């Protein structure tokens, strides 16, 4: 019985994954190969051409989504790493307060947070309307419905997912190791590059994964902050499912996006070096 105990404890998790992940994935895979329409119904015809048609029709949105997700991820890393570093090494007794402030926006709905940015960045809103009234901005100046607005919204909404794992990795770095490097005549920059940065790689690796994947697939920011020229693949999938009722195309796009992201994650892991990440995590 003792041998079965670990498996019995894991059984609820396996069942949860099977019911809410495996079964829907199998169903979606089946739908992606069907043909028909919402009126007459769909039939399994093993139509692999659904994938080619979907990619050919929406390749622009797919590439744009990867670009926006990549830009937002880089922006989050540039902003989030210094914040996590400062909290870990300079936060003192108020670390919990700073972390709470970072998490505070999550007490508000994701959609409402994005709408608040729409209100703030409106052409004649409280910010730009005032600046235009003072003559500091041209009347035709706008930020909404631009790449900057969408990427900015993605960066704002997912930034805590970059900060927190990096902070956890940096929190584990023993300050005495950094002091020892400096005692060996390493400059602060060299100590950071040779000691702190390698030890924080697990956090960077996790932060990039936790931000790039949802940012690439997100339909909310592009719908609220973008325009017709900023449509992302998440918006297309949503429209195909809920408006056009074109389930095979939507399913094919979903699997295509998942495959592209998995390939990207594999390449990223190989480039960063999973062995280095695991070594740093084990220290």
Protein Blocks (a to p, Z undefined) as FASTA:
>chain_A
ZZmmmmmmmmmmmmmmmmmmmmmmmmmmmmmmggcdfknopadehiaklmmmmmmmmmmm
mmmmmmmmmmmmmmmmmmmmmmmmmmmmmnmmmlmmmmmmmmmmmmpcfklmmmmmmmmm
pmklmklmmmmmnopacfkbcfehpfklmmmmmmmmmmmmmmmmmmmmmmmpcfklmmmm
mmnopafklmmmmmmmmmmmmmmmmmmmmmmmmmmmpmklmmmmmcfklccfklmmmmmm
mmnopmklmmmmmmmmmmmmmmmmmmmmmmnopmlmmmmmmZZ
